Amino acid sequence: MNTSAPAVQVRQLSKNYGSVQALKNVDLTIAAGEYFVLLGPSGGGKTTLLRTIGGFHKPTSGQVWLNGAEVSHLPPDKRPTSMVFQSYALFPHMNVLGNVGYGLSLAKLAKSEVRDRSMAMLEMVGLKGYEDRRPHELSGGQQQRVQLARALVLGRNILLLDEPLAALDAQLRKDMCLELKHLQQKVGITFIHVTHNQEEAMTVADRIALIADGELVEHGAARDIYRAPERRFTASFVGENNLLAATVTAIDGGTATVDVCGQTLIVDRRDLPVAVGDAVTLSVRSELVDTVPADSADTAEGCSLAGTYTESVYLGLTLSHRVSLSDGTEVVARRIGESDTPDLVPGQPLRLCWRPGALRLHVV
């Protein structure tokens, strides 16, 4: 094993099922010791990518390198990976200790070593004292910890997690997210985690890759993916972004002037290849949008739009004001906690505004 090499390198990886391209020439590098999340919609190819890394699927073309070695031809048991599946897949006739140590027993290790390593791993995942219980005597979260222990006890340095929290209720999922992150920091190995849940991804990830329609759309640090999405798809999938169709009307150095519903906005061009007359998409996160009276002059030039109030949606932690533009496009202004603005009336004209730099320009 080359300890200085990335944990995972995927090179021009493609996977076809008949005429369906599940993966399309994906290139990706994951550092050793990183918590990396594959995020995207169902059917986008993220689980296919994970399983191809693990050797459960053979690529149609391209290569998989693990710890500096090319392993595309190797089966799962010959790779330095272990897998945590969406279903717990625990043996109901075995107790917790037997489930955790099953893989070690298959490897013909001495019974004392199997027990010692399994007990140490149960303590690490917070299940000390549960070794004699059967799976049906455990909660969903406890069963998931058993599966984690069973995978980690094998001592491999890349852990693959396929929608590991999908079967848990919302609160338990949040708790397990933090437990997974802390566990990864404790063991120090590479975690590659598949999910379609963006909150789950943001909680655990060092870096995130967006996978959709078999393609790697964008990847980067979790904070950057949320705050500064490069691609239109990323803006639509991560966070609660407002997407606006626009036409470029002028270019002035690093900024572009655009038209949205007959109104003028100014946006950082970010060196993107745009020209006058181009159709583009703008995005602005809902928590960066505010509402002010229609006749308010307290807005920055090119950073506001006139609209008509539609309704508010109260979710306890957040309050979202929904506003329609003249072409029917709906824009959301989201506030944390209770609103201190006067009650709005459906049909009331107002302005949506944001600080300079909040608006993002997308050409793809």
Summary of the structure (lengths in Angstrom):
residues: 364
radius of gyration: 24.7
end to end distance: 39.3
largest distance: 79.5
contacts: 1145
relative contact order: 0.11
helix: 25%
strand: 36%
